Amino acid sequence: MTSRTHAWRLLRIALKYRLLALLHIEPLSSLPLPRWLRLLVRFTRKDSTPFAAGERLRDALIELGPVYIKLGQLLSTRRDVIPSPIADALASLQDSVPPFSEAAAREILRRSLAQPLHEVFEWFDNKPLAAASIAQVHTARLRGGQEVVVKIRRPDIEARIDETLLFLREAAAVAEQRSSAAHRLRVTSIIDDYDRTIHAELDLALEGRNTARLRANFAHSPLLYVPRPWLNLSSRDVLVLERINGVPISDNTALEAAGVDKALLAEKGVRTFFKQVFIDNFFHADMHPGNVFVDLSEPDDPRYIALDCAIIGSLTQSDQQHLAKSLVAFFNRDYARVAQLYAEQGWTPPGTDIVAFAEAIERVCDPHFAKPLGEISFGAFLTDLFQVVESFDIRMQPQLILLQKTLLYVEGLGRSLYPQLDLWTTAKPFMETWLIERNGPAAIASRVMKDLPDVLSALLSLPTLLTETTSRLRSLEILQADQAARLAVVESALTKGRQVRRRTQWAAVALVTAGTLFLFGAFNDSAGAAPVVQTTFGAAGALAGLALLLRTLFRF
């Protein structure tokens, strides 16, 4: 499908599902729309309920394909951005997308296992337990008696995603050419980053390895449980996981019936996130409600269950330090320090006015901190901050953008459990403690001991390095002396050339002058001039020629 065909398909589906009607609903109706678009919205029929509009949007995203379904999953967690009825309608995109056929699922599984299904499973349920944008899940029991779920990737999913990404990349390139805002935001780079992310998500073998690592990081943890993967039965198209017993995080009725401490659960979500980012440096970056369950075995001390570890993020040590220091500076409303940290990280372009940058951050972010702590939206704060950063032509690293998306999910989940969640109060002591631990005497001593072998190795190689450096300096001196001698020869040749050229010029002048005077004498003779005149001009010509010739020979 060409990009033009894809664009027409988008338009056709938007008209089919009357998506413009969404713009009648608050807060979407308050968006600053172009005049022509407002005119179209005015002539679009309103829906009887926002939920009906949300259902149409959900169906449109399903028809558009997996990339758009992922967008709907993100929107379903952002009730601070879109109306709750629309978010409710989009929530089914997390695990209730129409499944593909039983025959296709069994064929993909048989091909992946390279053996008959009955040799691996005691039984396999042909009806999927859940279906999402990338894959669907079936329940089964292994020959050893373990209850498992089998995740099977959708057929032809990669081709559909590549087709959509090609269109989005071309549309982004056009937008960057025609819009200064799109150019500043580097929309094509965002599409490229998303391309890498979603292709990693398509590899179920990679997801299995990520799951095993995350499981090891939270072994025996009261915060999070990660099911066991069977890597020997998994491939790019299939992943076999331990079947878990839990309640979806979005099932408030079940959580309340079980007497779950939702305030504690919300706080644990924040602690789980910061542990992944700062302690393990390996964070689950797709924490939408369809991937998060709750273990109800201890309602007074509940813990999360994480699924779908396809999208994983990590930060460099430098980025970790920068993020932690920036968060603490924001907690303290020290915007000058925030701007300085960006400059120290080397993210600000040369010539950036750091004072103006700090003032812009304060102007945009300080109103957030003027609210009661429980009302501060971390997601809205980050969105505004990124807009300021982009306006100063500072490009954020892809992993930090991925981290922002994860924070949006975490806050969305936490606020849905406990609307009074104070993410800032929960995060600040963690950040301060982490910075002290990372920069205290013990941490410095640990880093010194870790780097000591490399330092000793460098010291031992120092004499050899000095000898090589001295030898190279001597070679350089010899080369410079040789070049100086060559330059002197060239300068001497140039000087002699200039002298010869000057002598030649004066000789030519002498000949021309003498010849002219002799000719003038001959002319006077033919004209009948007195002999004395002829003699005078002839003698003058001879003397002038002789004088100029002598000047040429002896002047230089």
Secondary structure, 3 states (H helix, E strand, C coil): CCHHHHHHHHHHHHHHCCHHHHHHCCCHHHCCCCHHHHHHHHCCCCCCCHHHHHHHHHHHHHHHCHHHHHHHHHHHCCCCCCCHHHHHHHHHHHCECCCCCHHHHHHHHHHHHCCCHHHCEEEECCCCCEECCCEEEEEEEECCCCEEEEEEECCCHHHHHHHHHHHHHHHHHHHHHHCHHHHHHCHHHHHHHHHHHHHHHCCHHHHHHHHHHHHHHCCCCCCEECCCECHHHCCCCEEEEECCCCEECCCHHHHHHCCCCHHHHHHHHHHHHHHHHHHHCCEECCCCHHHEEEECCCCCCCEEEECCCCCEECCCHHHHHHHHHHHHHHHCCCHHHHHHHHHHCCCCCCCCCHHHHHHHHHHHHHHHHCCCHHHCCHHHHHHHHHHHHHHCCCCCCHHHHHHHHHHHHHHHHHHHHCCCCCHHHHHHHHHHHHHHHHHCHHHHHHHHHHHHHHHHHHHHCHHHHHHHHHHHHHHHHHHHHHHHHHHHHHHHHHHHHHHHHHHHHHHHHHHHHHHHHHHHHHHHHHCCCCHHHHHHHHHHHHHHHHHHHHHHHHCC
